Amino acid sequence: MRAILKYLGRPQDVNLEQIWTRNKPKNDLEIVQMIAQTSNTVLSDETKTKVHPLSDDWSTERERIAKEQEIASQNMFDDFSNPGGTE
């Protein structure tokens, strides 16, 4: 890194911190199965959404889920208010 800074004519007395992460291939199917099998007493729904491999933006996904649940519960109440279905 210092050689690059020297080549660019930039100051070389910069503190650098290296962070190494191991790149391990993920098996999305296994992750999804583990999430599905984990009870709500161990992980919250929010945490499950955060670690789900298909969810890019977990907060937006939680908002969508809440909206869908609200619509579903509203539809359930509508079904009970009109049991005959003809009125």
Beta strands, then each sheet from edge to edge (+ up, - down):
end
